[in-house]
Amino acid sequence: MADEPHPQLQPILDLVDETPNFEEVGVEMAREQFDAVADFTPSHEVYDEYDTTVQGADGELDARVYLAGEGERPVLVYFHGGGFVIGGLDTHDNVCQKLADESGWNVISVDYQLAPEHPFPAALEDAYTATEWVAENPDVANGDGTLAVGGDSAGANLSTGVSLMARDVEREVTSDDVGPDIAHQVLYYPVCGSPFEEYPSREENAEGYFLERETMEWFQEQYVQSPVHNRNEYLAPLLADDLSGLPSATVVTAGFDPLRDEGIAYAEALEDDGVEVLHAHYESMIHGFASFIGMVDAADDAIRAAVSGLEATQ
């Protein structure tokens, strides 16, 4: 393991040091602070992009489409990070732009409902419904019928839940429903651990590296408002006894991330159950590093890792 974060991260860590933690300022101010990330990270040009809506669990959701080029193409449905509490289309513009441009896949970013106003399972139900709707309405993103899901942090968690739900719908022989056919999962530093398990990385990286343990606990309190959900494998996929039959996955983890160990554990669990996994680990990186495209070399490399996984599905 690296002794310290990569020097390219220092301007970002300095900015974090100057900014109050999200749990200290409350939900509304936390959202404003995180939205400022969009001004800090440079945008990337794509063939075309436009705003639209998709169907969510309780109505229409805002979404943004990033076209990689002319003609019908495979589609990646992307869910942003932010602890299920903060973040939106603008905060992850550059990641979606870069993924579309580098992969040749069209990307549609979905703005799901946030906690605490909409606690679990609202975001997951939005994510599943939106994925199902995009599968049934590929024209919304000029899709050719091939579909993947992806996201970072909380969004990666939603992608794991959507993939599990889609698989389970297919396995339910008494159901007339047909879940969305998902070809691949792009999982940047996913939240996937059980609340009953202690992960060393949560202690080792408890503070000082962008995402801190107290902030994670605050996110959890906003999102999971009843202990009845704590054993739900759609919330914590490492609780699932069987991960076979899931789509192939690209899993990206970072050495100075509190979520490091559970991301690694999930990649290993998928492989153990026969799922094809491309695991890219960046020892000197912090949580959220893939957003710093053009500023941190590893961010561009992490995009290429996802591109490799998507290309392998075609």
N, C-alpha and C positions, 0 to 999 in steps of 0.2 A: 504494500500500500504506500502511496505517496506520503511524504512527511507533512506537506502543506498544500493548500490549493494552488493551482497554476497561477503564475504572476499575471496572466492576462485577465484574471478575474478580479484583480485588486480594485480597479475603479468601481466595479459593481459592489464589492464588499464594503468599500468606503461609503458608497451611497446608502447601503443598507444600514450601516452604523449610524448614519445621520438621521435616519427615519424611525419614528416610533413603531414598535411592533403592532400588528393589526389588532391583537387582543387588548391593547392599551387604549386604542382610539375608538373602538366600537365599529359596528357593521358599516354604517354609511361612510364614515371617514376612511375605513379600510378599503372600501370599494373605490373611493376617489384616489387614494394612494396607489392602488394597484393599476387603475386606469392610466396613471401617469407613466407606467411602463411602456405604453404604446408610443410615447414621445421620446423615450430613451433608446428604443431599439429601431434601427433603420428598416424601412419597408423594402420590398423586393418586387420588381416588375413581373407581371404575368401577362399571358395572352389577352385575358379579359377577366373582369370580376364584376359581380353585381349582387345586390341584396334581394332577398326573396323571403318567403315564409314556407314552413313545413308544418305538418300536423304533429302536435304534441299530445300528451295524455289528456290535458284539460282545454285544448284549443290550439290556435296557431302559435308557432314560435318563430322568432326572427332567425334568419339564416343568411349566410353569405357564400356565394359560389365563386370558385376560382377555376377558370378554364385554362387547361394546359396548352390548347391548340384547337385547330379546326376538327370537325367531325366528332362522332360519338367515341367516348373513351370510358375506361373503368373509373369508378367513383370511390373515393375515400370519404366516409362520413366522420368528421372530426369533432371531438368534444374538448373544450378548453379546460385548463387547470384553474386552481384558485380555491381549493379546499371546500368546494361545493357552496361557497359563501360569496366569493368575489370573482372578478374576471368576466370577460365577455368576448364578443366578436373582435373588437378593436385590439384587445390585449394580446391576441394570438394571430393577428393579421400576417405578420412576417413569417411565422412558422408555416402557416397554410399556403402562403404564396410560394415559399421556397419548396415545399413538398410538391406542389403542383408543377412548378417549373422543372424541377429536377427529375421527377418520376414519370411525367407524361400522363399521370392520372388527374382527372378533375377532382377537386376537393370541395366539399360542402361543410361549412362550419355551422354548428347548431347551438343556439343560445338557450339552453335549458333553464328551467326555473331554479332559483337559488334559495338556500336556507339563510336565516332561520324562518323566513316567511313560508317556505315550502320544504319541510324536512323530508328525510328518507321515508318512503321510496320515491318521492316526486321526481327528482332528477333522473333516476334510473328509468322510471316509467316514461318520462319524456324521451330519453335517449332511445329506448326500445321502440316506442311508437314512431319516432322520427326515422329511425333506421328502416323499420318496416314500410313506412310511407315512401321513403326514397326508393326502396327496392321495387315498390309497386308503381312508382311514378318517376322513372329514370330520366324523363325529359327535363325535370327541374334542374338537373346538372349535366344535361347532354350525355347521359350515361349509356353504356352499351350492354348493361345487364350484369357486369362483374362489380362486386361490392366488397369493400373492406371497411373496418371501423378502426378508429384510433383516437389518441388523445394523450395528454400529459398529466401526471399526478392524479387529481380527482377525475379528469377526463379519461385517463387510462383506466381508472377503476370502473368508470361507467362502461368503457369498451369491454372490459372483462365480464361485467354483469350482462351486457347485451348479448355477448357471445354465448355465455352459459344459458341464458334464457332461450335464445334461438335454438341451441342444441336440444334443450329439454323439450321444447315444443315439438321438435321433429321426432323425439323419442316417445312422446305420449301417444300411444297407438289408439287410445279412445277419443282423441281430439281430432276435430276436422280442420283445425288451424294448421297453417303451414308457416313456419317462421322464416325470416329473411335468410337468404343463402349468403353467408359471409365467407369470403375467401381468405381473409388475413386480418390480423390484429397488429396495430402499431402502438406499442405501450412504452411511453417515455416515463421513467421512474414512477411506476404505478403504486398507488395505495392498494394493498391487497392483503394485509395481515390481519390476523385474528386479534381481537382486543384482549384475549386471554394469554397471549404469548409475549414474552420479553425478547426484543431484538437488540443485540449489542450496539448496532449502528444508531439506534435512537438515543442511547446514552452517550456514545462516543461523539456524536455530532449534535448534541442537545442544543448548542447555541453557537453563534458566530458564523454560520454558513448559510445565510439567507433564510431557509426554513428552519425554525426552531421548535423544540419539543413543546413548549408552552403554547405556541401558535397552533401546532397540530392538535393539541388537546382542546383548544378553543374552537377550532373548526369542527372537531368531533362533537362537541357539545351543541353547536348550532345545527348540525346536520342530523345527528342521531339523537332524537329527543325522547326515546323510550328504550329501556334496556331489553325489551322484547325482541329487538332487531339484532342484538349482539351475536347471535348464532346464525344469522342469515348468510348463506354462502354467496348470494348475489351481492351482498355488501362487502364481504371479506372472502374472496374466492379461494384463499388458502385453506378455508374450512371445508371445501368440497372434497369428498372422498374419491371422486372420479372426474378427471379432466380429459378423458379420452373423447375423441370425436370433435374436439374444438378446432377452430381454424388455426393454421400456422400462425406464428407470432414473431415479431421483432420486439425484443425487450431491451431497453436501454437503462443502464444503472450508473450511478455516480458514487465515487468513493467517500466524499464528504457530505453525504445526504443521509438524513435520519431514516429515509425509506430504503436505503441500500440493501439491507439484508433481506427484507421481504420481497423486493424485486428479484433478487438473485434466487431466493427460495421458490418464487413462482415460476421462474424460467426453468429451474430444475424439476419442479413438480410436473410442469407441462411435458418436458422431455421424458420423464419417467413413465408418463401415461401415453407415450407414443405420438405426441404432437411435435411437429417440426418447429424448431426454435432457432432464431438467430439472436444470440445474446451479445450485445456490445457493452462492455464495461469501461468506464473512464475514471481511472483512479484519482486523478487530481481535480475532478470537477465537483460542483455543488448542485444541489437541487435547482431545477429550472434552467440549467445552462443551455439547453437547446434553443432557448429564445434569443440568445445573444449572438445571432448569426451576423457574420461580418465583424464581430468584435472579439470572439473567442474561436480559435481554430477548431476546437473539438465540437462546437455547435454545428459547423458545416459538415463535419465528419458524421455526426449523429443523424443529420438529414440523409446523408448518403447511405447509412446503415438501414434506415427505413426504406429508402428507395430500393436497395438490394432485396429486401424482404418482399416488397410489392412486386418487383420485377419477376421474382421467382414463382409467383402465383399465376403468371400469364403463360 
